[in-house]
Each structure stands twice: as C-alpha cells, then as structure tokens.
C-alpha cells in the first residue's frame, strides 16, 4: 500500500496489520506513528468509517462560501478532513459533536454516578453507538 499524504509518499509498514491492504473499504485510514528510513512508513494504523472522523477527529471548524445564489459550507475536522456541505447540515454536525463531547465528559467525570446523567446524555451516546455500527 502506497499513497500520497500531505504532499509526501507514504507506505504502510510491514509490521502494520493493514500492510496487505490494496484499498480500504470505509474510506479512512488513520495512523498513530509515522517514521522515515529509506521511505516514509505508517505504523499503528486502522481503517475507520466516515462518521467516526466527524465524531472524534479533532476540532471542528466551519467556513462559509457564497457563490451567487448557492451558499456552501466547508466542515473541517482536525484541519485534515474537509467536507463540502449545505450550511444547515454543517451546523447540525458541529452541534452534534459539541453535544457528544459534553455527554462523554459527563460520563468520564462521574464514573458510576448515574444521578448526573440525563436522558439527553443517553440519547446522544446511543446515537453515536448507532452511527459507529453503520
């Protein structure tokens, strides 16, 4: 597997569980470690689905563009994944991400204490689980 990432050629390292991949089914390959010897190798990689990039992929930023009558929005996740969306969809996704972060923080801050968990926490987390399984 060889690909051009951010202007440089990279190869999955032979020790990577994904080294035999010719292409990946879900569209996103993420990695933890990048190293350079005679070429640039990616190690500790995994294949993920698109919704996971939006849910957990770094800060979410919006930029708007007017093109006459049509207005489009770019949703940028972690400065890497860039999606062109209609403005309403982009705003909904950004707000969903905010709610998901709040719900996860509530669960992590108070492990085992269900008295602080509300119905909306459960709904947001259940929707995240649903999206991960699609």
N, CA and C atoms as a LAMMPS dump frame, in Angstrom:
ITEM: TIMESTEP
0
ITEM: NUMBER OF ATOMS
402
ITEM: BOX BOUNDS ff ff ff
-5.0000000000000000e+02 5.0000000000000000e+02
-5.0000000000000000e+02 5.0000000000000000e+02
-5.0000000000000000e+02 5.0000000000000000e+02
ITEM: ATOMS id mol type element x y z
1 1 1 N 0.852 -1.177 0
2 1 2 C 0 0 0
3 1 3 C 0.892 1.232 0
4 2 1 N 0.718 2.052 -1.004
5 2 2 C 1.452 3.323 -1.044
6 2 3 C 0.479 4.42 -1.436
7 3 1 N 0.65 5.584 -0.808
8 3 2 C -0.274 6.687 -1.032
9 3 3 C 0.448 8.003 -0.796
10 4 1 N -0.07 9.042 -1.373
11 4 2 C 0.48 10.382 -1.145
12 4 3 C -0.375 11.067 -0.083
13 5 1 N 0.241 11.452 1.04
14 5 2 C -0.458 12.076 2.155
15 5 3 C 0.248 13.384 2.49
16 6 1 N -0.482 14.48 2.441
17 6 2 C 0.082 15.801 2.751
18 6 3 C 1.372 16.057 1.981
19 7 1 N 1.362 15.705 0.704
20 7 2 C 2.496 16.022 -0.156
21 7 3 C 3.676 15.069 -0.077
22 8 1 N 3.555 13.965 0.67
23 8 2 C 4.663 13.023 0.701
24 8 3 C 4.155 11.599 0.49
25 9 1 N 4.985 10.783 -0.17
26 9 2 C 4.641 9.383 -0.406
27 9 3 C 4.822 8.604 0.889
28 10 1 N 3.81 7.829 1.269
29 10 2 C 3.881 7.009 2.475
30 10 3 C 3.515 5.574 2.132
31 11 1 N 4.018 4.653 2.928
32 11 2 C 3.761 3.222 2.764
33 11 3 C 3.403 2.649 4.119
34 12 1 N 2.467 1.702 4.139
35 12 2 C 2.169 1.019 5.394
36 12 3 C 3.341 0.109 5.731
37 13 1 N 3.81 0.181 6.956
38 13 2 C 4.951 -0.613 7.417
39 13 3 C 4.578 -2.091 7.41
40 14 1 N 5.555 -2.956 7.145
41 14 2 C 5.313 -4.402 7.104
42 14 3 C 4.773 -4.947 8.42
43 15 1 N 5.077 -4.303 9.549
44 15 2 C 4.569 -4.762 10.84
45 15 3 C 3.134 -4.309 11.095
46 16 1 N 2.605 -3.456 10.224
47 16 2 C 1.236 -2.971 10.378
48 16 3 C 0.243 -4.07 10.015
49 17 1 N -0.819 -4.19 10.786
50 17 2 C -1.84 -5.194 10.487
51 17 3 C -2.526 -4.909 9.151
52 18 1 N -2.42 -3.696 8.666
53 18 2 C -3.069 -3.312 7.409
54 18 3 C -2.124 -3.319 6.208
55 19 1 N -0.907 -3.856 6.356
56 19 2 C 0.084 -3.725 5.291
57 19 3 C -0.337 -4.388 3.984
58 20 1 N -1.222 -5.375 4.036
59 20 2 C -1.647 -6.07 2.815
60 20 3 C -2.808 -5.366 2.101
61 21 1 N -3.294 -4.266 2.661
62 21 2 C -4.425 -3.565 2.052
63 21 3 C -4.063 -2.978 0.69
64 22 1 N -4.899 -3.186 -0.266
65 22 2 C -4.751 -2.526 -1.563
66 22 3 C -5.613 -1.262 -1.59
67 23 1 N -6.741 -1.329 -0.929
68 23 2 C -7.603 -0.172 -0.716
69 23 3 C -8.411 -0.461 0.541
70 24 1 N -8.986 0.562 1.122
71 24 2 C -9.733 0.331 2.352
72 24 3 C -11.194 0.639 2.135
73 25 1 N -11.992 -0.213 2.721
74 25 2 C -13.429 -0.254 2.484
75 25 3 C -14.177 0.995 2.947
76 26 1 N -13.824 1.55 4.077
77 26 2 C -14.624 2.619 4.665
78 26 3 C -14.136 4.022 4.347
79 27 1 N -13.063 4.157 3.627
80 27 2 C -12.653 5.476 3.175
81 27 3 C -11.625 6.206 4.008
82 28 1 N -11.352 5.779 5.241
83 28 2 C -10.407 6.498 6.083
84 28 3 C -9.421 5.537 6.723
85 29 1 N -8.161 5.837 6.564
86 29 2 C -7.103 5.11 7.252
87 29 3 C -6.443 6.107 8.185
88 30 1 N -6.433 5.821 9.467
89 30 2 C -5.79 6.703 10.431
90 30 3 C -4.584 5.978 11.011
91 31 1 N -3.612 6.751 11.454
92 31 2 C -2.399 6.14 11.987
93 31 3 C -1.92 6.91 13.201
94 32 1 N -1.125 6.233 14
95 32 2 C -0.572 6.856 15.192
96 32 3 C 0.874 7.284 14.972
97 33 1 N 1.624 6.481 14.244
98 33 2 C 3.048 6.738 14.12
99 33 3 C 3.474 6.787 12.657
100 34 1 N 4.293 7.778 12.348
101 34 2 C 4.882 7.92 11.021
102 34 3 C 6.395 7.956 11.222
103 35 1 N 7.122 7.106 10.481
104 35 2 C 8.574 7.082 10.643
105 35 3 C 9.246 7.061 9.278
106 36 1 N 10.473 7.556 9.251
107 36 2 C 11.19 7.643 7.989
108 36 3 C 12.501 6.877 8.09
109 37 1 N 12.734 5.985 7.129
110 37 2 C 14.034 5.328 6.967
111 37 3 C 14.397 5.548 5.51
112 38 1 N 14.377 4.499 4.703
113 38 2 C 14.604 4.711 3.275
114 38 3 C 13.36 5.272 2.584
115 39 1 N 12.215 5.179 3.252
116 39 2 C 10.975 5.81 2.815
117 39 3 C 10.127 6.116 4.048
118 40 1 N 8.994 6.768 3.855
119 40 2 C 8.139 7.125 4.986
120 40 3 C 7.121 6.004 5.194
121 41 1 N 7.086 5.489 6.428
122 41 2 C 6.187 4.392 6.771
123 41 3 C 5.147 4.838 7.796
124 42 1 N 3.944 4.278 7.683
125 42 2 C 2.887 4.48 8.673
126 42 3 C 2.757 3.192 9.479
127 43 1 N 2.732 3.336 10.793
128 43 2 C 2.549 2.181 11.677
129 43 3 C 1.34 2.433 12.559
130 44 1 N 0.889 1.392 13.228
131 44 2 C -0.244 1.5 14.15
132 44 3 C -1.429 2.161 13.451
133 45 1 N -1.846 1.575 12.364
134 45 2 C -2.944 2.146 11.582
135 45 3 C -4.222 1.34 11.773
136 46 1 N -5.321 1.99 11.468
137 46 2 C -6.607 1.31 11.485
138 46 3 C -7.517 1.954 10.448
139 47 1 N -8.469 1.192 9.956
140 47 2 C -9.44 1.671 8.984
141 47 3 C -10.709 2.038 9.753
142 48 1 N -11.228 3.234 9.479
143 48 2 C -12.441 3.667 10.177
144 48 3 C -13.482 4.18 9.183
145 49 1 N -14.704 4.267 9.667
146 49 2 C -15.81 4.796 8.873
147 49 3 C -15.861 6.315 8.988
148 50 1 N -16.418 6.96 7.976
149 50 2 C -16.502 8.411 7.925
150 50 3 C -17.128 9.085 9.133
151 51 1 N -18.258 8.579 9.668
152 51 2 C -18.85 9.249 10.824
153 51 3 C -17.907 9.353 12.023
154 52 1 N -16.999 8.388 12.171
155 52 2 C -16.065 8.434 13.29
156 52 3 C -15.094 9.603 13.167
157 53 1 N -14.768 9.98 11.94
158 53 2 C -13.889 11.134 11.736
159 53 3 C -14.574 12.388 12.263
160 54 1 N -15.85 12.531 11.962
161 54 2 C -16.595 13.703 12.433
162 54 3 C -16.762 13.665 13.954
163 55 1 N -17.017 12.482 14.521
164 55 2 C -17.273 12.387 15.954
165 55 3 C -16.019 12.541 16.805
166 56 1 N -14.87 12.058 16.324
167 56 2 C -13.686 12.012 17.182
168 56 3 C -12.413 12.549 16.538
169 57 1 N -12.494 13.2 15.388
170 57 2 C -11.304 13.521 14.614
171 57 3 C -10.636 14.851 14.849
172 58 1 N -10.765 15.45 15.974
173 58 2 C -10.114 16.735 16.205
174 58 3 C -11.121 17.87 16.155
175 59 1 N -10.629 19.103 16.248
176 59 2 C -11.525 20.258 16.299
177 59 3 C -12.33 20.394 15.013
178 60 1 N -13.54 20.907 15.156
179 60 2 C -14.444 21.081 14.019
180 60 3 C -14.576 22.575 13.734
181 61 1 N -14.269 22.963 12.509
182 61 2 C -14.356 24.359 12.095
183 61 3 C -15.248 24.473 10.874
184 62 1 N -15.942 25.59 10.779
185 62 2 C -16.799 25.858 9.63
186 62 3 C -16.291 27.073 8.878
187 63 1 N -16.371 27.025 7.554
188 63 2 C -16.115 28.218 6.744
189 63 3 C -17.191 28.281 5.675
190 64 1 N -17.709 29.48 5.454
191 64 2 C -18.821 29.682 4.529
192 64 3 C -18.321 30.317 3.244
193 65 1 N -18.958 29.912 2.127
194 65 2 C -18.624 30.498 0.831
195 65 3 C -19.914 30.868 0.114
196 66 1 N -19.962 32.073 -0.395
197 66 2 C -21.097 32.496 -1.215
198 66 3 C -20.702 32.382 -2.673
199 67 1 N -21.524 31.693 -3.44
200 67 2 C -21.29 31.578 -4.88
201 67 3 C -22.587 31.982 -5.574
202 68 1 N -22.853 33.272 -5.575
203 68 2 C -24.103 33.746 -6.158
204 68 3 C -25.256 33.372 -5.256
205 69 1 N -26.173 32.574 -5.772
206 69 2 C -27.359 32.17 -5.027
207 69 3 C -27.047 30.999 -4.094
208 70 1 N -26.1 30.151 -4.498
209 70 2 C -25.793 28.944 -3.73
210 70 3 C -24.745 29.264 -2.666
211 71 1 N -25.029 28.845 -1.471
212 71 2 C -24.099 29.041 -0.372
213 71 3 C -23.629 27.669 0.096
214 72 1 N -22.337 27.476 0.216
215 72 2 C -21.842 26.192 0.681
216 72 3 C -20.998 26.395 1.933
217 73 1 N -20.806 25.326 2.65
218 73 2 C -20.058 25.357 3.889
219 73 3 C -19.028 24.248 3.86
220 74 1 N -17.831 24.566 4.316
221 74 2 C -16.811 23.542 4.449
222 74 3 C -16.679 23.208 5.926
223 75 1 N -16.858 21.929 6.241
224 75 2 C -16.66 21.443 7.596
225 75 3 C -15.275 20.822 7.629
226 76 1 N -14.413 21.367 8.452
227 76 2 C -13.043 20.886 8.564
228 76 3 C -12.877 20.201 9.912
229 77 1 N -12.414 18.946 9.891
230 77 2 C -12.218 18.189 11.122
231 77 3 C -10.721 17.987 11.318
232 78 1 N -10.204 18.55 12.386
233 78 2 C -8.793 18.411 12.691
234 78 3 C -7.88 19.03 11.655
235 79 1 N -8.42 19.904 10.811
236 79 2 C -7.617 20.539 9.768
237 79 3 C -7.254 19.601 8.633
238 80 1 N -7.735 18.367 8.657
239 80 2 C -7.36 17.385 7.643
240 80 3 C -8.557 16.985 6.782
241 81 1 N -9.612 16.506 7.413
242 81 2 C -10.801 16.074 6.678
243 81 3 C -11.635 17.301 6.357
244 82 1 N -11.894 17.518 5.086
245 82 2 C -12.674 18.682 4.668
246 82 3 C -13.872 18.213 3.857
247 83 1 N -15.055 18.573 4.323
248 83 2 C -16.3 18.155 3.687
249 83 3 C -17.073 19.368 3.233
250 84 1 N -17.55 19.367 1.994
251 84 2 C -18.411 20.432 1.485
252 84 3 C -19.857 20.043 1.782
253 85 1 N -20.544 20.879 2.533
254 85 2 C -21.905 20.576 2.952
255 85 3 C -22.786 21.802 2.8
256 86 1 N -24.093 21.567 2.761
257 86 2 C -25.002 22.706 2.83
258 86 3 C -24.893 23.26 4.254
259 87 1 N -25.063 24.561 4.425
260 87 2 C -24.83 25.17 5.74
261 87 3 C -25.583 24.508 6.894
262 88 1 N -26.826 24.173 6.694
263 88 2 C -27.617 23.599 7.782
264 88 3 C -27.03 22.27 8.261
265 89 1 N -26.621 21.415 7.333
266 89 2 C -26.034 20.127 7.697
267 89 3 C -24.742 20.319 8.482
268 90 1 N -23.906 21.243 8.029
269 90 2 C -22.64 21.506 8.709
270 90 3 C -22.87 21.988 10.143
271 91 1 N -23.832 22.873 10.335
272 91 2 C -24.126 23.389 11.672
273 91 3 C -24.664 22.276 12.565
274 92 1 N -25.533 21.432 12.029
275 92 2 C -26.076 20.306 12.8
276 92 3 C -24.954 19.367 13.229
277 93 1 N -24.039 19.044 12.306
278 93 2 C -22.936 18.145 12.646
279 93 3 C -22.015 18.754 13.701
280 94 1 N -21.737 20.038 13.575
281 94 2 C -20.887 20.698 14.575
282 94 3 C -21.567 20.695 15.939
283 95 1 N -22.872 20.955 15.983
284 95 2 C -23.595 20.953 17.257
285 95 3 C -23.671 19.535 17.834
286 96 1 N -23.875 18.541 16.973
287 96 2 C -23.893 17.149 17.433
288 96 3 C -22.564 16.805 18.093
289 97 1 N -21.492 17.233 17.456
290 97 2 C -20.155 16.974 18.01
291 97 3 C -20.006 17.623 19.389
292 98 1 N -20.499 18.836 19.54
293 98 2 C -20.471 19.537 20.829
294 98 3 C -21.247 18.736 21.889
295 99 1 N -22.455 18.281 21.535
296 99 2 C -23.267 17.513 22.473
297 99 3 C -22.605 16.19 22.846
298 100 1 N -21.994 15.537 21.864
299 100 2 C -21.311 14.277 22.129
300 100 3 C -20.145 14.485 23.091
301 101 1 N -19.375 15.528 22.886
302 101 2 C -18.251 15.821 23.791
303 101 3 C -18.749 16.096 25.211
304 102 1 N -19.833 16.841 25.34
305 102 2 C -20.395 17.13 26.667
306 102 3 C -20.887 15.863 27.352
307 103 1 N -21.572 15.002 26.594
308 103 2 C -22.097 13.758 27.177
309 103 3 C -20.955 12.841 27.619
310 104 1 N -19.925 12.704 26.786
311 104 2 C -18.788 11.858 27.158
312 104 3 C -18.069 12.416 28.381
313 105 1 N -17.9 13.719 28.425
314 105 2 C -17.244 14.344 29.566
315 105 3 C -18.03 14.106 30.85
316 106 1 N -19.352 14.151 30.762
317 106 2 C -20.198 13.903 31.936
318 106 3 C -19.996 12.476 32.446
319 107 1 N -19.97 11.507 31.531
320 107 2 C -19.764 10.116 31.933
321 107 3 C -18.364 9.907 32.508
322 108 1 N -17.361 10.506 31.891
323 108 2 C -15.978 10.321 32.338
324 108 3 C -15.733 11.029 33.671
325 109 1 N -16.316 12.203 33.866
326 109 2 C -16.099 12.983 35.09
327 109 3 C -16.741 12.344 36.315
328 110 1 N -17.798 11.579 36.106
329 110 2 C -18.539 10.987 37.224
330 110 3 C -18.775 9.489 36.99
331 111 1 N -17.707 8.707 36.91
332 111 2 C -17.91 7.273 36.624
333 111 3 C -18.719 6.599 37.735
334 112 1 N -19.704 5.853 37.326
335 112 2 C -20.534 5.128 38.292
336 112 3 C -21.639 5.952 38.925
337 113 1 N -21.623 7.264 38.762
338 113 2 C -22.642 8.136 39.355
339 113 3 C -23.705 8.433 38.301
340 114 1 N -24.793 7.704 38.345
341 114 2 C -25.844 7.885 37.343
342 114 3 C -26.784 9.041 37.668
343 115 1 N -26.636 9.648 38.845
344 115 2 C -27.538 10.739 39.226
345 115 3 C -27.336 11.985 38.359
346 116 1 N -26.153 12.143 37.756
347 116 2 C -25.888 13.325 36.925
348 116 3 C -26.155 13.074 35.441
349 117 1 N -26.526 11.859 35.106
350 117 2 C -26.772 11.504 33.707
351 117 3 C -28.238 11.776 33.382
352 118 1 N -28.464 12.567 32.339
353 118 2 C -29.83 12.899 31.95
354 118 3 C -30.224 12.095 30.71
355 119 1 N -31.483 12.216 30.345
356 119 2 C -31.99 11.492 29.176
357 119 3 C -31.27 11.911 27.905
358 120 1 N -30.911 13.21 27.785
359 120 2 C -30.245 13.648 26.562
360 120 3 C -28.845 13.064 26.463
361 121 1 N -28.156 12.841 27.614
362 121 2 C -26.853 12.183 27.569
363 121 3 C -26.989 10.811 26.912
364 122 1 N -27.985 10.054 27.386
365 122 2 C -28.215 8.717 26.849
366 122 3 C -28.575 8.75 25.365
367 123 1 N -29.418 9.704 24.97
368 123 2 C -29.819 9.791 23.562
369 123 3 C -28.628 10.112 22.661
370 124 1 N -27.776 11.039 23.086
371 124 2 C -26.605 11.403 22.276
372 124 3 C -25.65 10.219 22.165
373 125 1 N -25.371 9.564 23.291
374 125 2 C -24.444 8.43 23.253
375 125 3 C -25.021 7.242 22.485
376 126 1 N -26.31 6.996 22.613
377 126 2 C -26.931 5.918 21.836
378 126 3 C -26.886 6.217 20.34
379 127 1 N -27.053 7.488 19.974
380 127 2 C -26.956 7.832 18.551
381 127 3 C -25.525 7.641 18.047
382 128 1 N -24.537 7.938 18.889
383 128 2 C -23.133 7.72 18.495
384 128 3 C -22.864 6.233 18.297
385 129 1 N -23.365 5.406 19.192
386 129 2 C -23.194 3.959 19.057
387 129 3 C -23.866 3.471 17.785
388 130 1 N -25.043 3.982 17.504
389 130 2 C -25.747 3.614 16.267
390 130 3 C -24.907 3.971 15.031
391 131 1 N -24.382 5.199 14.994
392 131 2 C -23.577 5.633 13.85
393 131 3 C -22.297 4.806 13.694
394 132 1 N -21.687 4.423 14.808
395 132 2 C -20.463 3.608 14.739
396 132 3 C -20.731 2.241 14.152
397 133 1 N -21.946 1.754 14.323
398 133 2 C -22.291 0.41 13.848
399 133 3 C -22.838 0.395 12.417
400 134 1 N -22.955 1.554 11.793
401 134 2 C -23.468 1.61 10.416
402 134 3 C -22.385 1.338 9.412
